[in-house]
Amino acid sequence: MPTTAPSRPQILWWGATRRCARCGSGHLFHGYLTMVPDCPRCGLHFEREHGYFAGALAINIIAVGGLFAIVFVALLVATVPDVPVVELLVVLIPIALFGPIVYYPFSKTVWVAVDRAFLQRLDPNERID
């Protein structure tokens, strides 16, 4: 009896929680920033070609840039007409500096999940809802 692949929402959830997009296994990183080349459980190879993780870079920029924009607009709306510039910078500069580092491992697993759920051709026996 062939096993079916998880649904797209499940694959994306696994990516958002730093898990393998094929099997849901964790332990994909040595330390915080170094991703293993293959899933220790199912053997899925993560970097399929040179430059593969450029998509992860785009996801990182979009996520951190989106957070920055939301916080910036919310703080502006909350403080208009007397915007405290120094306090605004105290909040926004750490987001801009540390956000990409904090989100880095998540962006890699999210990219693998997006690639697996939407872009890759799957085996005929695998099902995507």
Secondary structure, 3 states (H helix, E strand, C coil): CCCCCCCHHHHHHHHHCCCCCCCCCCCCEECCCEECCECCCCCCECCCCCCCCHHHHHHHHHHHHHHHHHHHHHHHHHHCCCCCHHHHHHHHHHHHHHHHHHHHHHHHHHHHHHHHHHHCCCCCCCCCC
